[in-house]
Amino acid sequence: MGKDLFLDGKSIIKKIEEANEEAYFVGGCVRDLLLKRHIKDIDIATSASPEQIQQIFTKVIPVGIEHGTVIVRYNHHSYEVTTFRIDGEYSNKRHPDHVQFIHSIDEDLKRRDFTINALAMDKDGNIIDLFCGRKDLQSKTIRTVGDGYKRFSEDALRMVRAIRFSSQLGFMIEEETLKNIIRLKENIQSVAIERITNEFTKLFAGKYVHTGIYYLRKTKIYEYLPIFSKNPSIIHQLPTFKQPLHSFGEVIVLLHHIEPTIPIRTWVNEWKCSNQIKREAIELENALTYYEKYGLDQWLVYQLSDSYYEGFLRLLNIFYPDDSLTLYQIKQIDKQLPIHSKQDLAIKGTDILDAYPHVQKGPWIRKMLEKIEKKVVFQKINNNKYDLKEWMKCNPPEIN
């Protein structure tokens, strides 16, 4: 996948050069290429203006044109193409107040956060490395470009990014860089929590998450983050991870189990998570709570979305490392389930009402349906209308 992206990226660079402009691969894609890591996204920096890029390519999405960034769609892939620039003042400690487009790749690289991300490469594979980024890759070091105090003062999120990179790459944070994070950690309060949530998701998904957690504790940056600021002990109670967590929904469930008095909805609200993350966290928490009481059975698997099976196992491995459940076991139970949703039942609420015509409508219908649903899932009743109606005849509703 990465090779194909680079091959098509070379074609993009070639087209820009044919328009008498410069263009280079930059940032994370160059870093990951040198580290032989999987490459998901390709970023290109160019001397061409966004308007010129729109003239050169037919499919261009102007996602951040005021900052010089557009998306070029090429061969069914997206490439972020940004004009060389220098940033103005960061009065809000998040974004530059303005940017100035320039024609020098060298000046563009000077504004970047870390040396390992301030690498550029031309279409022929020649590397531009002004800040010893390759040396830091070899020594596994995260170091700011230039003055670290200034870099973190410009954009406070860079402090969390440094910790996130330590989790993803297993790199150490250089001593002076670490000192500047500790000095400026209070500034993290100026950053939109959605951006921090995104970084934390990647941090907990890192291959070396234990390293990221070490730096969370070392810097004490959590003292200025929602919920952690009032409950700092949570960070120190984080368990040893056998494997990373793949979503923030999984992270929320982990944190909730460490401190059960803080509801999942509080984490969701304070960290401004999406409804999808909320649903995932609630489903996983319900599954774990059920597992603690009854273990793994048909009802647990039935109620848990199949897209969350692996997340459930990851959490299970943290809380119950000796249980040794496998995805195969869960899928075997899923395969043998007689139904996979309430819609698969052979009867509906109207059938239940018809079976008891003299009983007034009420919550008993829903309760009866849930009881039948559970009986079917556990294969105590066959899922056909005749058997279900026969069962209802012998089990009239209890009306209070």
HELIX and SHEET records of a PDB file:
HELIX    1   1 GLY A    2  GLU A   18  1                                  17    
HELIX    2   2 GLY A   28  LEU A   35  1                                   8    
HELIX    3   3 PRO A   50  ILE A   56  1                                   7    
HELIX    4   4 ILE A   65  HIS A   67  5                                   3    
HELIX    5   5 ILE A  105  LYS A  110  1                                   6    
HELIX    6   6 THR A  115  ASN A  117  5                                   3    
HELIX    7   7 GLY A  133  SER A  139  1                                   7    
HELIX    8   8 GLY A  148  GLU A  154  1                                   7    
HELIX    9   9 LEU A  157  LEU A  169  1                                  13    
HELIX   10  10 GLU A  175  LEU A  184  1                                  10    
HELIX   11  11 LYS A  185  SER A  190  5                                   6    
HELIX   12  12 ILE A  193  PHE A  204  1                                  12    
HELIX   13  13 VAL A  209  THR A  219  1                                  11    
HELIX   14  14 ILE A  221  TYR A  224  5                                   4    
HELIX   15  15 SER A  233  HIS A  236  1                                   4    
HELIX   16  16 PHE A  248  ILE A  258  1                                  11    
HELIX   17  17 ILE A  264  GLU A  270  1                                   7    
HELIX   18  18 ASN A  275  TYR A  294  1                                  20    
HELIX   19  19 GLN A  298  GLN A  303  1                                   6    
HELIX   20  20 ASP A  306  TYR A  308  5                                   3    
HELIX   21  21 TYR A  309  PHE A  319  1                                  11    
HELIX   22  22 LEU A  327  GLN A  336  1                                  10    
HELIX   23  23 LYS A  342  ASP A  344  5                                   3    
HELIX   24  24 GLY A  349  ALA A  355  1                                   7    
HELIX   25  25 TRP A  364  VAL A  377  1                                  14    
HELIX   26  26 LYS A  385  CYS A  394  1                                  10    
SHEET    1   A 7 VAL A  60  GLY A  64  0                                        
SHEET    2   A 7 THR A  69  TYR A  74 -1                                        
SHEET    3   A 7 HIS A  77  THR A  83 -1                                        
SHEET    4   A 7 ILE A  42  THR A  46  1                                        
SHEET    5   A 7 ALA A  23  VAL A  26 -1                                        
SHEET    6   A 7 LEU A 119  MET A 121 -1                                        
SHEET    7   A 7 ILE A 127  ASP A 129 -1                                        
SHEET    1   B 2 ARG A  85  ASP A  87  0                                        
SHEET    2   B 2 VAL A  99  PHE A 101 -1                                        
SHEET    1   C 2 THR A 141  ILE A 142  0                                        
SHEET    2   C 2 MET A 172  ILE A 173  1                                        
END                                                                             
